[in-house]
Amino acid sequence: GVGKTSLGESVARALGRKFARMSLGGIRDEADIRGFRRTYVGAQPGRIVRALKEAGTKNPVIMLDEIDKIGADWRGDPSSALLEVLDPAQNTTFRDHYLEVDLDLSEVLFIPTANVSETIPAPLLDRMELIRLDGYTEQEKLGIARDHLLPRQISQAGLTEAELQVSDDAVLRVVTDHTREAGVRNLERELGRIARKVATRIATGALETPVVVGSDQIREYLGKPKFDNEVEERTAVPGVATGLAVTGAGGDVLFVEAATGGADGSLTLTGQLGDVMKESAQIALSYVRSHAERLGINPEATAKGFHIHVPEGAVPKDGPSAGVTMTTAMVSLLTGRPVRSAVGMTGEVTLQGLVLPIGGVKQKVLAAHRMGLTEVILPRRNEKDLDDVPESVRKAMTFHLASRVDDVLAAALEPRTAETGEAA
């Protein structure tokens, strides 16, 4: 929903070339790429040749949509057939099984798109230059809605812009309370609902034009908010830390909850955690136990059993970047010092307490900004990645760069008081 397909069309238009689009989602047959041999009934050329035929030129822009969703079965692996297509050193003599003549694809500009790069085979990914389109900020979404989405939805509802106006505050209310996404697909859907309801009421005589929809009327048209900002209430008690993660829909905020329980020395993990994330929890616990005195924790308290849970329980999670969040949650629990509600954090942690760099900094920072967090703790070696974050977001947030876990705890935990000293 961030406009990958639209961007491909814009590239073709800017270059003055023809544009053709191929959807690769669900393709499982290698012959879809290379063509079917003419010995078969109903044989036809592959999609590459058909796209060239549709374009009518030898140098079109061809978009390979959803390349991360190609399948493979007994009929062959289409991603392997694409290796030759996308390799400039080999695609000068591409041979389609139906045509049986060499085709020169070297002048074709291929633009593949994907939601996640992890599912693309490594040899195929190696033949592509990776350009990440990260999520939009709230102000960018407001601009897109005002200039493109609202006029289109108002027109489709049979109204004119003079008959229906939606205030900027109302659009921002929709963005924050009714959508949570990297792009603007759901935003357009919700704006469309408002336009259709207004059109219905005008047609039935319940409303008179012009209609101006303000932020106070959003609940009337869209119902109760779908999303709440629960960071402050979730982190009000010790043992809960706010982490940052990357998903297929952009960045997201996740909470790590720690509690004591179970047999002494045990570690229970829940929340559909992957192997890497489970190891991060083990590393966090080992670090806390081995550095208990320096952290101001009674060593006997660390001998208890621990339970770490990462909501939501139905969503699978993996990766090493929750290491500092798990460590902070455990230290918060054992010292009785709550985590500051305005702080989100990310980073991999080692047994020696080093904070290692992670990926997806821009998506994570945008997610933190979207959730109302004003401070983010990042590994010091990720400082260079802050250049990718929009300047408006950088100005609105404070970044703490950490080399060691001590730096993270100093920025994340509430100051020690007499009560928390007794709890430790």
C-alpha positions as CSV (number, residue, x, y, z in Angstrom):
1,G,0.0,0.0,0.0
2,V,2.9,2.4,-0.4
3,G,2.6,2.8,-4.1
4,K,5.1,0.4,-5.6
5,T,3.0,-0.4,-8.7
6,S,2.2,3.3,-9.2
7,L,5.9,4.1,-9.0
8,G,6.7,1.6,-11.8
9,E,4.2,3.3,-14.1
10,S,5.7,6.7,-13.2
11,V,9.2,5.5,-14.1
12,A,7.9,4.3,-17.5
13,R,6.1,7.6,-18.1
14,A,9.2,9.6,-17.2
15,L,11.4,7.5,-19.5
16,G,8.9,7.7,-22.3
17,R,8.7,4.0,-22.6
18,K,5.8,1.5,-22.8
19,F,4.7,-0.1,-19.6
20,A,3.7,-3.7,-19.0
21,R,2.8,-5.5,-15.8
22,M,3.1,-9.1,-14.9
23,S,1.6,-10.5,-11.7
24,L,3.8,-13.3,-10.3
25,G,1.7,-14.0,-7.2
26,G,0.9,-17.8,-7.0
27,I,2.9,-18.7,-10.2
28,R,4.1,-22.3,-9.8
29,D,5.0,-23.4,-13.3
30,E,8.3,-22.7,-14.8
31,A,6.6,-22.7,-18.3
32,D,4.8,-19.5,-17.3
33,I,8.1,-17.7,-17.6
34,R,9.8,-19.7,-20.4
35,G,6.7,-20.7,-22.4
36,F,5.2,-24.0,-23.3
37,R,6.7,-26.3,-25.9
38,R,4.7,-26.4,-29.1
39,T,4.1,-30.2,-28.8
40,Y,1.4,-29.5,-26.1
41,V,-2.2,-28.7,-27.0
42,G,-2.9,-25.0,-26.2
43,A,0.8,-24.1,-26.1
44,Q,1.6,-20.4,-25.9
45,P,4.6,-18.2,-25.2
46,G,5.7,-17.4,-21.7
47,R,4.6,-14.2,-19.8
48,I,7.8,-12.4,-20.7
49,V,7.2,-12.8,-24.5
50,R,3.5,-11.9,-24.1
51,A,4.4,-8.8,-22.1
52,L,6.8,-7.7,-24.9
53,K,4.1,-8.4,-27.5
54,E,1.6,-6.2,-25.5
55,A,4.1,-3.4,-25.2
56,G,4.9,-3.5,-28.9
57,T,8.5,-2.4,-28.3
58,K,11.8,-4.2,-27.4
59,N,12.6,-1.7,-24.6
60,P,9.5,-1.5,-22.4
61,V,9.4,-1.2,-18.6
62,I,8.1,-4.5,-17.3
63,M,6.9,-4.7,-13.7
64,L,7.2,-8.1,-12.1
65,D,4.6,-7.7,-9.4
66,E,4.8,-9.7,-6.1
67,I,8.0,-11.5,-6.9
68,D,8.2,-12.7,-3.3
69,K,5.1,-14.8,-3.7
70,I,6.3,-17.1,-6.4
71,G,5.8,-20.8,-5.5
72,A,7.5,-24.0,-6.6
73,D,6.3,-27.6,-7.1
74,W,6.9,-30.6,-9.3
75,R,6.3,-28.5,-12.5
76,G,9.5,-26.5,-11.9
77,D,10.7,-23.4,-10.0
78,P,9.7,-20.1,-11.8
79,S,12.2,-18.2,-9.6
80,S,15.0,-20.2,-11.2
81,A,13.8,-19.4,-14.7
82,L,13.9,-15.7,-13.7
83,L,17.6,-15.9,-12.9
84,E,18.4,-15.7,-16.7
85,V,15.8,-13.0,-17.3
86,L,17.2,-10.6,-14.7
87,D,20.9,-11.2,-15.3
88,P,22.2,-8.6,-17.8
89,A,25.1,-10.9,-18.7
90,Q,22.7,-13.7,-19.8
91,N,19.5,-12.2,-21.0
92,T,20.8,-11.1,-24.4
93,T,20.0,-14.7,-25.6
94,F,16.8,-15.5,-23.7
95,R,15.2,-18.5,-25.4
96,D,11.4,-19.1,-25.0
97,H,10.3,-22.7,-25.4
98,Y,7.5,-21.7,-27.7
99,L,9.4,-19.4,-30.1
100,E,12.7,-21.3,-30.1
101,V,14.6,-18.2,-31.1
102,D,17.0,-16.0,-29.1
103,L,15.4,-12.9,-27.6
104,D,17.5,-9.9,-26.5
105,L,16.0,-8.7,-23.2
106,S,19.0,-6.5,-22.4
107,E,17.1,-3.3,-23.2
108,V,14.1,-4.1,-21.1
109,L,13.9,-2.4,-17.7
110,F,12.6,-4.9,-15.2
111,I,11.1,-3.6,-11.9
112,P,10.2,-6.4,-9.5
113,T,8.2,-5.6,-6.4
114,A,7.8,-7.4,-3.1
115,N,6.5,-6.9,0.4
116,V,9.2,-8.9,2.1
117,S,12.7,-9.7,0.7
118,E,13.3,-12.6,3.0
119,T,11.2,-15.1,0.9
120,I,13.1,-14.2,-2.3
121,P,15.8,-16.8,-3.1
122,A,19.3,-15.4,-2.5
123,P,20.6,-16.0,-6.1
124,L,17.6,-14.1,-7.5
125,L,17.9,-11.3,-4.9
126,D,21.6,-11.0,-5.9
127,R,20.6,-10.0,-9.4
128,M,18.5,-7.1,-8.3
129,E,19.2,-3.7,-6.8
130,L,17.1,-3.4,-3.6
131,I,15.2,-0.1,-3.1
132,R,13.1,0.0,0.1
133,L,9.9,2.0,0.1
134,D,9.3,2.7,3.8
135,G,6.1,3.8,5.4
136,Y,4.7,7.3,5.3
137,T,4.5,9.7,8.2
138,E,1.2,11.1,9.4
139,Q,1.8,14.4,7.6
140,E,2.7,12.6,4.3
141,K,-0.5,10.5,4.6
142,L,-2.5,13.7,5.1
143,G,-0.9,15.2,2.0
144,I,-1.6,12.1,-0.1
145,A,-5.2,11.9,1.2
146,R,-5.9,15.6,0.5
147,D,-4.4,15.6,-3.0
148,H,-5.2,12.1,-4.4
149,L,-7.4,9.8,-2.2
150,L,-10.2,12.2,-1.2
151,P,-10.8,13.7,-4.7
152,R,-11.0,10.1,-6.1
153,Q,-13.3,8.8,-3.4
154,I,-15.6,11.8,-3.6
155,S,-15.8,11.4,-7.3
156,Q,-16.6,7.7,-7.1
157,A,-19.4,8.4,-4.6
158,G,-21.1,10.7,-7.2
159,L,-20.3,13.9,-5.4
160,T,-18.2,17.0,-6.1
161,E,-15.5,18.5,-4.0
162,A,-17.8,21.5,-3.5
163,E,-20.5,19.2,-1.9
164,L,-18.2,17.3,0.5
165,Q,-15.1,18.6,2.4
166,V,-13.2,16.6,5.0
167,S,-11.0,18.7,7.4
168,D,-7.3,17.9,7.9
169,D,-8.1,17.2,11.6
170,A,-10.6,14.6,10.5
171,V,-8.2,12.9,8.1
172,L,-5.6,12.8,10.9
173,R,-8.1,11.2,13.2
174,V,-8.8,8.5,10.6
175,V,-5.0,7.9,10.3
176,T,-4.4,7.5,14.0
177,D,-7.6,5.9,15.3
178,H,-8.8,3.7,12.3
179,T,-5.7,2.7,10.4
180,R,-2.3,1.3,11.3
181,E,-0.3,0.6,8.2
182,A,2.8,1.6,6.3
183,G,0.9,2.7,3.2
184,V,-2.5,4.3,2.5
185,R,-4.7,1.5,1.3
186,N,-6.9,1.2,4.4
187,L,-6.9,5.0,4.7
188,E,-8.5,5.3,1.2
189,R,-11.0,2.6,2.2
190,E,-12.1,4.5,5.3
191,L,-12.3,7.8,3.4
192,G,-14.5,6.0,0.8
193,R,-16.8,4.8,3.6
194,I,-17.3,8.4,4.7
195,A,-17.9,9.6,1.2
196,R,-20.5,6.9,0.5
197,K,-22.4,7.6,3.8
198,V,-22.5,11.3,3.1
199,A,-23.8,10.6,-0.4
200,T,-26.5,8.3,1.0
201,R,-27.7,10.9,3.5
202,I,-27.7,13.7,0.8
203,A,-29.8,11.4,-1.5
204,T,-32.3,10.7,1.3
205,G,-32.5,14.4,2.3
206,A,-31.0,13.9,5.7
207,L,-28.1,16.3,4.9
208,E,-27.9,19.4,2.8
209,T,-24.9,20.4,0.7
210,P,-22.2,21.5,1.2
211,V,-21.2,19.0,3.9
212,V,-18.1,19.5,6.0
213,V,-16.8,16.5,8.0
214,G,-14.8,17.5,11.1
215,S,-12.8,15.3,13.5
216,D,-15.8,15.2,16.0
217,Q,-17.9,13.5,13.4
218,I,-15.5,10.6,12.5
219,R,-17.0,8.3,15.1
220,E,-20.5,9.0,13.7
221,Y,-19.4,7.8,10.2
222,L,-16.7,5.1,11.0
223,G,-17.8,3.9,14.5
224,K,-15.6,3.4,17.5
225,P,-11.8,3.7,17.0
226,K,-10.0,0.4,16.0
227,F,-6.7,1.3,17.6
228,D,-5.8,2.7,20.9
229,N,-2.5,4.2,22.1
230,E,-1.9,1.9,25.1
231,V,1.9,2.4,25.6
232,E,1.5,4.5,28.8
233,E,-0.9,2.1,30.6
234,R,1.0,-1.0,29.5
235,T,4.4,0.3,30.8
236,A,3.0,1.7,34.1
237,V,4.1,-1.4,36.0
238,P,7.7,-2.7,36.3
239,G,8.6,-5.6,34.1
240,V,7.1,-4.3,30.8
241,A,9.3,-2.7,28.1
242,T,8.4,-1.2,24.7
243,G,10.2,-2.7,21.7
244,L,10.2,-1.9,18.0
245,A,9.9,-4.5,15.2
246,V,9.6,-4.7,11.4
247,T,6.7,-6.6,9.8
248,G,5.5,-7.0,6.2
249,A,3.3,-3.9,6.7
250,G,6.1,-1.7,7.9
251,G,7.3,-1.1,11.5
252,D,5.3,-2.0,14.6
253,V,5.6,-1.6,18.4
254,L,5.6,-4.7,20.6
255,F,5.6,-5.1,24.4
256,V,7.8,-7.5,26.2
257,E,6.4,-8.6,29.6
258,A,8.6,-10.3,32.3
259,A,7.4,-12.0,35.5
260,T,8.8,-14.4,38.0
261,G,7.3,-17.8,38.2
262,G,8.0,-21.5,37.6
263,A,10.8,-23.7,39.0
264,D,13.9,-22.0,40.2
265,G,16.3,-21.2,37.3
266,S,13.8,-22.0,34.6
267,L,12.8,-19.7,31.7
268,T,9.3,-19.9,30.1
269,L,8.7,-18.1,26.8
270,T,5.3,-17.5,25.3
271,G,4.0,-15.5,22.4
272,Q,4.9,-17.7,19.3
273,L,8.6,-16.7,19.5
274,G,11.0,-18.0,16.8
275,D,14.3,-19.7,17.6
276,V,16.4,-16.6,17.3
277,M,14.1,-14.6,19.6
278,K,14.2,-17.5,22.2
279,E,18.0,-17.4,22.2
280,S,17.8,-13.6,22.7
281,A,15.7,-14.2,25.9
282,Q,18.3,-16.8,27.1
283,I,21.1,-14.3,26.5
284,A,19.2,-11.5,28.3
285,L,18.6,-13.7,31.4
286,S,22.3,-14.9,31.5
287,Y,23.5,-11.3,31.3
288,V,21.2,-10.2,34.1
289,R,22.3,-13.1,36.3
290,S,26.0,-12.6,35.7
291,H,25.9,-8.8,36.2
292,A,23.2,-8.7,39.0
293,E,25.3,-6.9,41.6
294,R,26.5,-4.2,39.2
295,L,22.8,-3.7,38.1
296,G,21.8,-3.2,41.8
297,I,19.9,-6.5,41.9
298,N,20.0,-9.0,44.7
299,P,21.7,-12.1,43.2
300,E,19.3,-14.4,45.0
301,A,16.4,-12.8,43.2
302,T,17.8,-13.8,39.8
303,A,17.8,-17.5,40.8
304,K,14.0,-17.6,40.5
305,G,12.2,-18.9,37.5
306,F,11.2,-16.3,34.8
307,H,8.4,-16.0,32.4
308,I,8.7,-13.8,29.3
309,H,5.6,-13.1,27.2
310,V,5.4,-11.0,23.9
311,P,1.8,-10.1,23.0
312,E,-0.1,-10.6,20.7
313,G,0.1,-14.4,21.3
314,A,-1.4,-15.3,17.9
315,V,1.3,-13.4,15.9
316,P,4.6,-15.3,15.1
317,K,7.7,-13.2,15.9
318,D,11.4,-13.8,15.4
319,G,14.7,-11.9,15.1
320,P,17.5,-10.8,17.5
321,S,16.5,-7.1,17.8
322,A,14.4,-7.6,20.9
323,G,17.5,-8.5,23.0
324,V,17.7,-5.1,24.7
325,T,14.0,-4.9,25.3
326,M,14.0,-8.3,27.0
327,T,17.0,-7.3,29.2
328,T,15.3,-4.0,30.1
329,A,12.1,-5.8,31.0
330,M,13.9,-8.2,33.3
331,V,16.0,-5.4,35.0
332,S,12.8,-3.4,35.4
333,L,11.1,-6.3,37.1
334,L,13.9,-7.1,39.5
335,T,14.7,-3.5,40.5
336,G,11.0,-2.3,40.6
337,R,11.8,0.6,38.3
338,P,9.1,1.0,35.6
339,V,10.2,1.7,32.0
340,R,9.6,5.3,30.9
341,S,6.4,5.3,28.8
342,A,7.8,7.6,26.1
343,V,10.7,5.3,25.3
344,G,10.9,2.6,22.6
345,M,14.0,0.5,22.0
346,T,15.6,-2.0,19.7
347,G,19.0,-3.7,19.4
348,E,20.7,-7.1,19.8
349,V,22.5,-7.8,23.0
350,T,25.5,-10.0,23.8
351,L,26.5,-11.9,26.9
352,Q,29.1,-9.2,27.6
353,G,26.4,-6.5,27.5
354,L,27.3,-5.0,24.1
355,V,24.5,-3.6,22.0
356,L,24.9,-4.7,18.3
357,P,23.3,-3.0,15.2
358,I,20.0,-4.1,13.7
359,G,18.1,-3.5,10.5
360,G,14.9,-1.7,9.6
361,V,15.8,1.5,11.6
362,K,13.6,3.8,9.5
363,Q,10.5,1.6,9.7
364,K,10.9,1.2,13.5
365,V,11.4,4.9,14.1
366,L,8.3,5.7,12.0
367,A,6.3,3.1,14.0
368,A,7.5,4.7,17.3
369,H,6.5,8.1,16.0
370,R,3.1,6.8,14.9
371,M,2.5,5.4,18.4
372,G,3.3,8.6,20.1
373,L,6.7,7.7,21.5
374,T,9.1,10.6,21.7
375,E,12.4,8.8,22.5
376,V,14.0,5.8,20.8
377,I,17.1,3.9,22.0
378,L,19.2,2.6,19.1
379,P,22.6,0.8,18.9
380,R,25.3,3.4,18.4
381,R,26.5,1.7,15.2
382,N,23.0,2.4,13.7
383,E,23.6,6.2,14.0
384,K,24.3,6.4,10.2
385,D,20.8,5.0,9.5
386,L,19.1,8.0,11.1
387,D,19.9,9.9,7.8
388,D,17.1,7.8,6.2
389,V,14.5,9.0,8.7
390,P,12.4,12.0,7.5
391,E,13.6,15.3,9.0
392,S,10.2,16.1,10.5
393,V,10.3,12.9,12.5
394,R,14.0,13.4,13.5
395,K,13.1,16.8,14.9
396,A,10.1,15.5,16.9
397,M,12.0,12.7,18.6
398,T,15.1,12.2,20.8
399,F,17.5,9.4,20.0
400,H,19.7,7.7,22.6
401,L,22.6,5.8,21.0
402,A,23.8,2.9,23.2
403,S,27.0,0.9,23.0
404,R,26.3,-1.2,26.1
405,V,23.3,-2.4,28.1
406,D,24.2,0.2,30.8
407,D,23.5,3.0,28.3
408,V,20.1,1.4,27.5
409,L,19.0,1.1,31.1
410,A,20.1,4.6,32.0
411,A,17.8,6.0,29.2
412,A,14.9,3.6,29.6
413,L,14.2,3.1,33.3
414,E,12.6,5.6,35.7
415,P,15.1,7.0,38.3
416,R,15.7,4.9,41.3
417,T,13.7,5.9,44.4
418,A,13.7,4.7,48.0
419,E,10.8,2.3,47.3
420,T,12.5,0.8,44.2
421,G,15.7,0.4,46.2
422,E,13.9,-1.7,48.7
423,A,12.3,-3.8,45.9
424,A,15.7,-4.6,44.5
